[in-house]
Amino acid sequence: MSLTELKAGSLMLPAQELNRIAVRFADTIKFPTVSAQGDFSLAPFHEMRFFFTETWREVFSSLCMELHGGASILLRWDGTEPSLKPFMLTAHQDVVPPGDADKWSHDPFGGEISENRIWGRGTIDYKCGCAGMLEACSILLRSGFKPRRTVFLAFGHDEEVGGQAGAGAISESLKSRGIFCSSVLDEGGYIYALSNTGDEAVVAIAEKGYASIRLVAEAVQGHSSVPSDRTAIGALSRCIVALEQVVFPSGNIPVEILGSSQLETTLAPTVVSGGCKENVLPGRAWAIVNTRPAPGSSVSEVFNLVKTTAELFGITVELIDNGSLSEPSVISSTETRDFSMIKASVMNSVKAGTRFSCGVFPAATDSRRYSLVAENAYRFLPVHLGLSGIGALHSVDESISVDDYLCCVKFYGEYISRASEADCFAPGKM
């Protein structure tokens, strides 16, 4: 869709302002907000937050800001009717490392605009959410809009490594104050290009879980010229092959997502290690398999299936308990007012002829942390992923079209203005 003007509430923006909107977003890419397991530098996050406050001054002077976990931002836009249950939108500031920068056609932290695209790490995953929400709120504030329901904007800083310090801290803080939201809107649904039916906007109403399992094979260390009947690497390899053939049971699939792709539980080997010298039989070899349990399954169900298979080959297993470990989400309701507002906002933002459907996001998002304080979790941003699909998120040459980013701003503005007017029950414990 080629946007020549952007609507948010009743405000119409000229093309010149749309160019400035794109540049403001591109400038956020210049901050290398890379997260990592363990300690990582928060300096780029603080620098970007200062940029946020200077760039979207209307937002930060009108909304109440809190800092959680060192660098995660929580903004509260107070509604005119505080008895109504609030709702939340969330995005994350952190990005994965760019990898080999020489393989990029544009500087991964350059924030370049070229060929009607904005290039760099985080353009899709997920600074388009942070900047898009701030831009939408700024437009709404300048138009004089006042929400009836309180709106929360939450920008975590460690989603790529589990979200415990950011989204986890925000959720715990809200819970301790007795604040519960009707829903949270996060990343995880996109616009997919389907060859037979054209574009399809898929709102994810559930997401898979996350777990990694270590496999360890023990054998007799010795000289490679006289291998025994069982070698550590051989046993481990046979076990991995067997695990790749396991068919995981599927749970009860609700009709809303029955025809969706990626509904099954997956398991894949991701790390393998064994041996120290080419002529030495190692006494130990190990591997990590990563699984994404589908809704209706569980981490324990997958772990027990892996353990049962591994025992056939004399392999021991261990569940890796880290910040990313999580169960599959519950399936959120499609009968809520918030969901209706999301659907209306999607269809009013994307190009005509785009189909709408519900699905399951195969990866994990911060919404798993916010489920502590939100009745339902929905996942969508109006970005075309292209032929790479979800692989575009962490890829070399990650980029977003200028039109898609403007569509994000429009979508967030549409949703905030619509959902903040919806009647909801007063806050209460869930």
C-alpha positions as CSV (number, residue, x, y, z in Angstrom):
1,M,0.0,0.0,0.0
2,S,1.4,3.4,-1.0
3,L,0.4,5.9,1.7
4,T,0.3,9.5,0.7
5,E,-1.3,10.6,4.0
6,L,-1.7,9.1,7.4
7,K,-4.8,9.1,9.5
8,A,-4.7,8.9,13.3
9,G,-7.9,10.0,14.9
10,S,-9.0,13.0,12.8
11,L,-5.5,14.2,12.0
12,M,-4.3,14.2,8.4
13,L,-0.6,14.4,7.7
14,P,1.1,15.8,4.6
15,A,3.8,13.8,2.7
16,Q,6.6,16.1,4.1
17,E,5.6,15.1,7.7
18,L,5.5,11.4,6.7
19,N,9.1,11.7,5.6
20,R,10.1,13.1,8.9
21,I,8.2,10.2,10.6
22,A,10.3,7.7,8.7
23,V,13.5,9.6,9.6
24,R,12.7,9.7,13.3
25,F,12.2,5.9,13.2
26,A,15.4,5.3,11.2
27,D,17.4,7.3,13.8
28,T,16.4,4.7,16.5
29,I,18.3,2.1,14.6
30,K,21.5,3.9,15.2
31,F,21.5,2.9,18.8
32,P,23.2,-0.6,19.2
33,T,20.8,-1.8,21.9
34,V,22.1,-5.4,21.8
35,S,21.1,-7.7,24.7
36,A,22.9,-10.8,25.7
37,Q,22.7,-13.6,28.4
38,G,24.2,-12.3,31.6
39,D,25.3,-8.7,32.0
40,F,25.3,-6.4,29.0
41,S,25.8,-2.7,28.5
42,L,22.7,-0.6,29.2
43,A,24.4,2.6,27.9
44,P,22.9,2.4,24.4
45,F,19.5,1.9,26.0
46,H,19.9,5.1,28.1
47,E,21.0,7.0,25.1
48,M,18.1,5.8,23.1
49,R,15.7,6.7,25.9
50,F,17.1,10.2,25.9
51,F,16.5,10.3,22.2
52,F,12.9,9.1,22.7
53,T,12.2,11.9,25.3
54,E,13.6,14.6,23.0
55,T,12.0,13.3,19.8
56,W,8.5,12.6,21.1
57,R,8.3,15.3,23.8
58,E,4.5,15.5,23.7
59,V,4.4,11.9,24.8
60,F,6.9,12.0,27.6
61,S,5.6,15.3,29.0
62,S,2.0,14.1,28.9
63,L,2.3,10.5,30.0
64,C,3.8,9.1,33.3
65,M,7.0,7.3,32.8
66,E,8.6,4.6,35.0
67,L,11.9,2.8,34.6
68,H,12.1,-0.9,35.5
69,G,15.0,-3.4,35.5
70,G,17.5,-0.8,34.6
71,A,16.3,0.2,31.2
72,S,12.7,-1.0,30.5
73,I,10.2,1.8,30.0
74,L,6.6,1.8,31.2
75,L,4.4,4.7,30.1
76,R,0.9,5.3,31.4
77,W,-1.6,7.4,29.6
78,D,-4.3,8.1,32.1
79,G,-7.9,7.6,30.9
80,T,-10.7,10.0,31.7
81,E,-12.6,7.2,33.3
82,P,-10.2,5.4,35.7
83,S,-12.9,2.8,36.7
84,L,-12.5,1.2,33.3
85,K,-10.0,-1.6,32.9
86,P,-6.8,-0.5,31.2
87,F,-5.1,-2.1,28.2
88,M,-1.5,-2.5,27.1
89,L,0.7,-2.3,24.0
90,T,4.2,-3.5,24.2
91,A,7.4,-3.6,22.1
92,H,11.0,-4.3,22.9
93,Q,14.1,-2.1,22.6
94,D,16.7,-4.8,22.4
95,V,18.0,-6.4,19.3
96,V,20.1,-9.5,18.4
97,P,23.7,-9.0,17.3
98,P,24.1,-8.2,13.6
99,G,26.6,-11.0,13.0
100,D,29.2,-10.4,10.2
101,A,28.6,-6.7,9.3
102,D,30.5,-7.3,6.0
103,K,27.6,-9.4,4.8
104,W,25.2,-6.5,5.1
105,S,24.5,-4.3,2.1
106,H,23.8,-1.4,4.6
107,D,25.4,-0.6,8.0
108,P,23.3,-2.7,10.5
109,F,23.3,0.3,12.8
110,G,23.3,3.0,10.2
111,G,19.5,3.6,10.1
112,E,19.8,4.2,6.3
113,I,16.7,4.9,4.2
114,S,17.2,3.6,0.6
115,E,15.0,2.2,-2.1
116,N,11.9,3.1,0.0
117,R,13.2,0.9,2.8
118,I,14.6,1.5,6.3
119,W,17.6,-0.7,6.9
120,G,19.2,-2.1,10.0
121,R,19.0,-4.4,13.0
122,G,15.7,-4.0,14.8
123,T,13.8,-2.4,12.0
124,I,11.2,-5.3,12.2
125,D,12.2,-6.8,15.5
126,Y,11.0,-4.7,17.1
127,K,11.9,-1.0,17.1
128,C,9.1,-0.4,14.6
129,G,6.8,-1.1,17.6
130,C,8.6,1.3,20.0
131,A,8.8,4.2,17.5
132,G,5.5,3.4,15.9
133,M,3.6,3.5,19.2
134,L,5.3,6.7,20.3
135,E,4.6,8.4,17.0
136,A,1.0,7.3,17.1
137,C,0.6,8.7,20.6
138,S,2.3,11.9,19.6
139,I,-0.1,12.4,16.7
140,L,-3.1,11.6,18.9
141,L,-2.0,14.0,21.6
142,R,-1.5,16.8,19.1
143,S,-5.0,16.2,17.8
144,G,-6.4,16.7,21.3
145,F,-7.4,13.1,21.7
146,K,-8.0,11.9,25.3
147,P,-8.6,8.2,26.0
148,R,-11.4,7.0,28.2
149,R,-9.5,3.9,29.3
150,T,-5.9,4.1,30.6
151,V,-3.3,3.0,28.1
152,F,0.0,1.4,29.0
153,L,3.0,1.3,26.7
154,A,5.7,-1.1,27.8
155,F,9.1,-1.2,26.2
156,G,11.3,-4.1,27.5
157,H,15.1,-4.2,27.1
158,D,15.9,-7.9,27.3
159,E,13.2,-9.7,25.3
160,E,15.7,-11.4,23.1
161,V,17.2,-13.2,26.1
162,G,14.0,-14.1,27.9
163,G,12.5,-10.8,29.1
164,Q,12.8,-11.5,32.9
165,A,14.6,-8.3,33.8
166,G,12.3,-6.1,31.7
167,A,8.8,-7.3,31.0
168,G,9.1,-9.6,34.0
169,A,9.9,-6.7,36.3
170,I,7.1,-4.5,34.8
171,S,4.6,-7.3,35.2
172,E,5.5,-7.9,38.8
173,S,5.3,-4.1,39.6
174,L,1.8,-3.9,38.0
175,K,0.6,-7.0,39.9
176,S,1.9,-5.7,43.2
177,R,-0.2,-2.5,42.7
178,G,-3.3,-4.5,41.7
179,I,-3.3,-3.3,38.1
180,F,-4.7,-5.8,35.6
181,C,-5.2,-5.1,31.9
182,S,-7.9,-6.4,29.6
183,S,-5.3,-7.4,27.1
184,V,-1.7,-6.8,25.8
185,L,-0.8,-6.3,22.1
186,D,2.7,-7.5,21.2
187,E,4.7,-8.6,18.2
188,G,4.2,-12.0,16.6
189,G,1.6,-11.6,13.9
190,Y,2.5,-10.3,10.4
191,I,1.3,-10.0,6.9
192,Y,2.2,-13.1,4.9
193,A,2.2,-13.3,1.1
194,L,0.3,-16.4,0.0
195,S,0.7,-17.4,-3.6
196,N,-2.8,-18.5,-4.2
197,T,-4.8,-16.1,-2.1
198,G,-2.7,-12.9,-1.8
199,D,-1.8,-11.1,1.4
200,E,-3.1,-12.4,4.7
201,A,-2.9,-10.5,8.0
202,V,-2.5,-13.1,10.7
203,V,-3.1,-12.1,14.3
204,A,-1.5,-14.6,16.7
205,I,-3.8,-15.5,19.6
206,A,-1.3,-17.9,21.1
207,E,2.4,-18.6,21.0
208,K,4.5,-21.7,21.5
209,G,6.6,-22.4,24.5
210,Y,10.4,-22.6,24.6
211,A,12.8,-25.1,26.1
212,S,16.3,-26.4,25.5
213,I,17.3,-29.9,26.5
214,R,20.9,-31.1,26.8
215,L,21.8,-34.7,25.6
216,V,24.9,-36.3,27.0
217,A,26.5,-39.5,25.7
218,E,29.2,-41.3,27.6
219,A,31.6,-44.0,26.2
220,V,35.1,-45.3,26.6
221,Q,37.8,-42.9,25.6
222,G,40.5,-44.5,23.5
223,H,42.5,-44.6,20.3
224,S,40.6,-44.0,17.1
225,S,42.2,-47.0,15.4
226,V,40.4,-49.4,17.7
227,P,36.8,-48.1,18.1
228,S,34.5,-49.9,20.4
229,D,31.0,-51.0,19.4
230,R,29.6,-47.9,21.0
231,T,31.2,-44.4,20.6
232,A,29.9,-41.3,22.3
233,I,29.5,-39.4,19.0
234,G,27.9,-42.3,17.3
235,A,25.3,-42.9,20.0
236,L,24.6,-39.2,20.2
237,S,24.1,-39.0,16.5
238,R,21.7,-41.9,16.4
239,C,19.7,-40.4,19.2
240,I,19.4,-37.0,17.3
241,V,18.3,-38.8,14.2
242,A,15.7,-40.7,16.2
243,L,14.4,-37.5,17.9
244,E,14.0,-35.8,14.5
245,Q,11.5,-38.6,13.6
246,V,9.4,-38.3,16.7
247,V,5.8,-37.2,16.1
248,F,4.6,-35.1,19.0
249,P,0.9,-35.4,19.9
250,S,-1.3,-32.4,19.1
251,G,-3.7,-30.9,21.6
252,N,-7.2,-29.8,21.1
253,I,-7.0,-27.1,18.4
254,P,-9.8,-24.4,18.6
255,V,-11.7,-23.7,15.4
256,E,-10.2,-20.1,15.2
257,I,-6.8,-21.5,14.3
258,L,-7.6,-24.9,13.0
259,G,-6.4,-24.0,9.5
260,S,-3.2,-22.2,10.6
261,S,0.3,-23.3,9.8
262,Q,3.0,-24.1,12.4
263,L,0.5,-25.7,14.9
264,E,2.8,-28.6,15.7
265,T,5.4,-28.9,18.4
266,T,8.9,-28.7,16.9
267,L,12.3,-30.0,18.0
268,A,15.6,-29.3,16.4
269,P,19.3,-29.9,17.3
270,T,21.1,-26.6,17.6
271,V,24.4,-27.2,19.3
272,V,26.7,-30.3,19.1
273,S,30.1,-30.8,20.8
274,G,32.4,-33.8,21.2
275,G,36.0,-34.7,20.7
276,C,39.3,-32.9,21.1
277,K,41.6,-34.5,18.6
278,E,41.2,-36.3,15.3
279,N,42.7,-39.6,16.5
280,V,41.1,-39.8,20.0
281,L,37.7,-41.3,20.7
282,P,36.0,-38.9,23.1
283,G,34.6,-40.2,26.4
284,R,31.8,-37.7,26.2
285,A,29.8,-35.9,23.6
286,W,26.8,-33.6,24.1
287,A,24.2,-31.7,22.1
288,I,21.4,-29.3,22.8
289,V,18.0,-29.7,21.1
290,N,15.6,-26.8,21.2
291,T,11.9,-27.4,21.3
292,R,8.8,-25.1,20.8
293,P,5.9,-26.9,22.5
294,A,2.6,-26.0,20.8
295,P,-0.5,-24.8,22.7
296,G,-2.1,-27.9,24.2
297,S,1.3,-29.5,24.9
298,S,3.8,-28.7,27.6
299,V,7.5,-28.6,28.3
300,S,7.2,-31.6,30.6
301,E,5.4,-33.6,27.9
302,V,8.2,-32.9,25.3
303,F,10.9,-33.5,27.9
304,N,9.5,-36.9,28.8
305,L,9.3,-37.9,25.1
306,V,12.9,-36.8,24.6
307,K,14.0,-38.7,27.7
308,T,12.2,-41.9,26.6
309,T,13.8,-41.8,23.2
310,A,17.2,-40.9,24.6
311,E,17.2,-43.8,27.0
312,L,17.1,-46.2,24.1
313,F,20.6,-45.1,23.2
314,G,22.0,-44.8,26.7
315,I,21.8,-41.0,26.6
316,T,21.1,-38.8,29.6
317,V,19.0,-35.7,29.4
318,E,18.8,-32.4,31.3
319,L,16.3,-29.6,31.0
320,I,18.2,-26.3,30.7
321,D,16.6,-23.8,33.1
322,N,17.4,-20.4,31.8
323,G,15.5,-17.1,31.3
324,S,13.9,-18.2,28.0
325,L,12.2,-21.4,29.4
326,S,8.5,-21.0,29.1
327,E,5.3,-23.0,28.7
328,P,3.1,-22.5,25.6
329,S,0.5,-19.8,26.1
330,V,-3.1,-20.2,26.6
331,I,-5.3,-19.4,23.5
332,S,-6.7,-15.9,23.9
333,S,-10.4,-15.2,23.2
334,T,-11.6,-13.8,19.9
335,E,-14.9,-12.7,21.6
336,T,-13.5,-9.7,23.4
337,R,-13.9,-6.0,22.6
338,D,-10.2,-5.6,22.4
339,F,-9.9,-8.3,19.7
340,S,-12.7,-6.7,17.7
341,M,-10.8,-3.4,17.9
342,I,-7.6,-5.0,16.7
343,K,-9.4,-6.6,13.8
344,A,-11.1,-3.3,12.8
345,S,-7.8,-1.5,13.1
346,V,-5.9,-4.1,11.0
347,M,-8.5,-4.0,8.2
348,N,-8.6,-0.2,8.2
349,S,-4.8,0.0,8.0
350,V,-3.7,-2.6,5.5
351,K,-4.4,-2.5,1.7
352,A,-7.7,-3.5,0.3
353,G,-8.1,-7.2,-0.4
354,T,-5.9,-8.4,2.5
355,R,-7.4,-11.4,4.2
356,F,-7.7,-11.7,8.0
357,S,-7.1,-14.8,10.1
358,C,-5.9,-16.0,13.5
359,G,-2.8,-18.1,14.1
360,V,-0.1,-19.3,16.5
361,F,3.3,-17.6,16.7
362,P,6.0,-20.2,16.7
363,A,8.5,-18.2,18.7
364,A,8.3,-16.6,22.2
365,T,7.5,-12.9,23.0
366,D,7.3,-10.7,26.0
367,S,3.6,-11.3,26.1
368,R,4.4,-14.5,28.1
369,R,5.6,-12.2,30.9
370,Y,2.6,-9.8,30.6
371,S,0.1,-12.7,30.9
372,L,0.6,-12.2,34.6
373,V,-1.3,-8.9,34.4
374,A,-3.4,-9.3,31.2
375,E,-6.4,-11.4,30.5
376,N,-5.6,-11.9,26.8
377,A,-2.6,-11.6,24.6
378,Y,-2.7,-10.7,21.0
379,R,0.2,-10.4,18.6
380,F,0.4,-8.4,15.4
381,L,2.1,-5.7,13.4
382,P,1.3,-4.8,9.8
383,V,4.6,-5.7,8.3
384,H,5.1,-7.8,5.1
385,L,7.7,-10.5,5.8
386,G,8.2,-11.6,2.2
387,L,9.5,-14.9,1.1
388,S,11.8,-15.3,4.1
389,G,8.8,-15.4,6.5
390,I,9.8,-15.1,10.2
391,G,13.4,-15.7,9.2
392,A,13.5,-12.0,8.1
393,L,13.5,-11.0,11.8
394,H,17.1,-11.9,12.6
395,S,18.5,-12.0,9.1
396,V,21.3,-10.2,7.4
397,D,19.9,-7.0,5.8
398,E,16.9,-6.8,8.1
399,S,14.7,-4.0,6.8
400,I,11.2,-2.6,6.6
401,S,9.5,-0.7,3.8
402,V,8.7,2.9,4.5
403,D,5.1,2.1,3.6
404,D,4.9,-0.7,6.2
405,Y,6.3,1.5,8.9
406,L,3.8,4.2,8.2
407,C,1.2,1.5,8.3
408,C,2.4,0.5,11.7
409,V,2.0,4.1,13.0
410,K,-1.5,4.2,11.5
411,F,-2.4,0.8,13.0
412,Y,-1.3,1.7,16.5
413,G,-3.1,5.0,16.3
414,E,-6.2,3.3,15.1
415,Y,-6.1,0.7,17.8
416,I,-5.3,3.1,20.7
417,S,-8.1,5.4,19.6
418,R,-10.6,2.6,19.2
419,A,-9.7,0.4,22.1
420,S,-9.5,3.3,24.6
421,E,-13.2,4.1,23.9
422,A,-14.3,0.5,24.4
423,D,-16.3,-0.3,27.6
424,C,-14.7,-2.8,29.8
425,F,-15.3,-4.0,33.4
426,A,-13.6,-2.2,36.2
427,P,-10.2,-3.6,37.4
428,G,-10.3,-6.7,39.5
429,K,-8.3,-9.8,40.2
430,M,-8.4,-12.4,37.5
